[in-house]
Amino acid sequence: MSNIKKKIIEYLHAYFIIVILFAFSIAILKAIEFVNLFIYEDFNSWRVLGKALIYYWIVYSVFVTTLFPLYALLHIISKKTANITLSIIYGMLCLCEISLSVYASQSGTLLDSEIIIRPLYESLLTIKNTVNIYLIAFLFVLALSTFTILCLYLQKKVKAKKSITILLWIIILVSSFFIFKVNTLKIANAKPSVAYFSINKTCYCLHSCFDYIRSEKINFTDANAVIPVNRKHIHAFLADNPKRNIIDTLYPLERRDNIPNVLGAYFNESKTAPNVVIIVVESLGRDWFRSEYDDVCYMPFLDSLSRHGLYWKNCLTTSSRSYGAVPAITGSLPHGLKGFQFGNMPDHNSLLSVLKNTGYQTQAFYNGLFYFDCIAEYLIEQHIDYMSPFYQDYEKQSDKTKGSFWGYHDEFLFRKTIDVLTTNQNRKPQCNLIVSLTTHDELDLNNPYFKKTYEKAKTIANGAKGSTKKIHERSIARNAGFVYVDQCLKEFFKAYAKRPDFNNTIFVITGDHSCGNRNKNFLSAYHVPLIIWSPLLKSPEEFPALITHNDITPSLLALLKHTYHLPLPKTVHYISDGLNTSNTFETKSKMLFLKYSRRIDDFLYNEYIYHNTGEVYRLNENLDMLPEASSTIKAQLASKFDFYKYINHYVYNNNKLSQSPIYMKDKTHILKTIVRSDSIVCQTPENRNHEWPQYYLLEPFVIPNKTEKWNKIKITLNADIKFLDQLEQDEYMDLYFGCTGDNMKYPTFYTDKIVKFITSEVFEVNRWEKLNISKTFQVSNATQINCFVYIYYPRWRESNSAIVKNIQIKVEGIK
């Protein structure tokens, strides 16, 4: 018995040295983090520090207790192996905490389950753009080596008393039980930057990942299921919007058009309806030219445009990624379950469809693939006249320095857009949507096109003063992208100014989401500028009011209706009632945010931000998030969040958005139906060099089109699918829909990650999920059409597999 006791004490003592060094390392990290916080934030320092130390000690105790059995097991095999292994594990935990702390400091948010939802290469790119990845790699190797060597050295030199070792272990064991009282996912009653300090970032990230993987389905489980009418929620929503003249309560968003013409006071009238040009710039945050932190400006042309136009410095996107931008900007439309264009879109109107109906020519220009984020499907629903085939043109080019993986660089996008506009000139007014993409990634500095741009960005960064200089110098390649797109915009406007209709054109410029050098809180990823500029403007104006992308279309259409006398529909169904032109800071917007994980957890309601954990923040004119302590306000917002989220799902799933869409659902004719009783096992090959298989759900078949003259072909797939390994939102197998033929209008195929079309909000491994997807192709000029559907793997990953069964496919023709 005495030998066993002696062994246990020996294990505890050896382990004691490692955990003390771990605690010392974390203490140094928290001290540095606290000093940095103390310099920049005003807060009750002792209260926050005390809470942080308690939280960290509890989490620390859990790590220590959890890892001890592993140490004891390894110690039996080899003392040296146990010491080295645990030293490496604790060293990595230290490095994780340091990296996540730096990420939180620079990005303004905690890294959560997005790390497993997003593909690894994209997460690494985000981290690389946020922190100096080479410095982190160096520190990683240095810290691991130092930690391991120190542990081995101190275990030989330090001899702690048996009583101290036992006492420390009793404290650790007791403390670890308090983890059930500490919710590391709950943001404390403080500013986000202060709250993040008190949270253990590693524990938060792990907890968030496990919560995402294991989370249960909530009320809205099926993107296609009819949602029962909840009159309590509907009446609560209508009572919350009393000025809306609702026609039918079963269509709670559709009302008579009484949206005020707030833009009319700033515009001169013209004899003909003006052109509308909407430019959506990839990752355009406000700080690239009108920063609240310093006077550094990477986009002088856009800065000048904002000072000579109507400028809203506080505009929010509806999502933190690109997929939410176009439906919100051009339609003020609800998210549905996973984004408006990712399901069976309900009947609706948009800026594009309304203007086309009044005689406008509608066109979309993009240097990438329109099937990305299902934008093609959305545009086809608007009966758009033209979608640019620029990506296909780029693919044929031998000179790949003109573009990247995504497609042409922006200068070629704008140049080719001008060429098309010149070629397609007619007497119709135009509504043109232009979406850029070069600033999605850092500029390739090996590309000769960007050498001057890089030098210019470097000069601008060197001109920064004080502590911000290092921040600017850290991301020269990223900054250079916005110098570049600013030059592209300048050249585009210079070329457009030569057109005879230039003086009768309204330009709208905003970002699809934000990506800046410094992010201070949750809203930073959504914070973009909005500029409306036109030769028709009477005078420039800057508005401090908070607005959202959903406000743009209602106000543009109100302007065109009242100032330029366009005959528009008598009813509207927009999320918003238009832009706020108050000359003081205020916010009247109500909007649900759609996260990258395709979940709706956050809600903007007037001046408040509500999170579904129950935390509430009040916004000020700098969009700082100030904690709201009132339990009454929290309860009210929790209730409002529930019924606003219900309305979002109800109108989408039940097709209750509009009773009077301009373009009704197309009348279809069934050309082919397939019901398969077999199951298909889809699996990656054993190695990378193996030929990757295509698992056909619909074998290629031909549809003659010489006599029938179909205008569109629609392919609908319903199936059950079970994933047999870990899921990641954007790094799994793809569904490929093809519809090829001679003289086809672009696009002729669609491909996207299969998990985006699972009908449940939360999906899990080893559970049958419903799969539903429809794709529509324009085939009016084709004489023979070839259709097919298959699953394939665009990127090899070991042991990816899934089973598909109950496959039902319907191919329909539309005239």
Secondary structure, 3 states (H helix, E strand, C coil): CHHHHHHHHHHHHHHHHHHHHHHHHHHHHHHHHHHHHHHHCCCCHHHHHHHHHHHHHHHHHHHHHHHHHHHHHHHHHCHHHHHHHHHHHHHHHHHHHHHHHHHHHHHCCCCCCHHHHCCHHHHHHHHHHHCCHHHHHHHHHHHHHHHHHHHHHHHHHCCCCHHHHHHHHHHHHHHHHHHHHCCCCCCCCCCHHHHHHHCCHHHHHHHHHHHHHHCCCCCCCCCCCCCCCCHHHHHHHHHHCCCCCECCCCCCCCEECCCCCCCHHHECCCCCCCEEEEEEECCCCHHHCCCCCCCCCCCHHHHHHHHCCEEEEEEECCECCHHHHHHHHHHCCCCCCCCHHHCCCCCCCCHHHHHHHCCCEEEEEECCCCCHHHHHHHHHHCCCCEECCHHHHHHHCCCHHHEECCEECHHHHHHHHHHHHHHCCCCCCEEEEEECCHHHCCCCCCCHHHHHHHHHHHHHHHCCCCCHHHHHHHCHHHHHHHHHHHHHHHHHHHHHCCCCCHHHEEEEEEECCCCCCCCCCHHHHHEEEEEEECCCECCCEEECCEEEHHHHHHHHHHHHHHCCCCCCCCEECCCCCCCCCCCCCCECCEEEEECCCCCCCEEEECCEEEECCCCEEEECCCCCEEECCCHHHHHHHHHHHHHHHHHHHHHHHCCCCCCCCCCCCCCEEEEEEEEECCCEEEECCCCCCCCCCCEEEEEEEEEECCCCCCCEEEEEEEEEEEECCCCCCCCCCEEEEEEEECCCCCCCEEEEEHHHHECCCCCCCCCCEEEEEEEEEECCCCCEEEEEEEEECCCCCCCCEEEEEEEEEEEEEEC
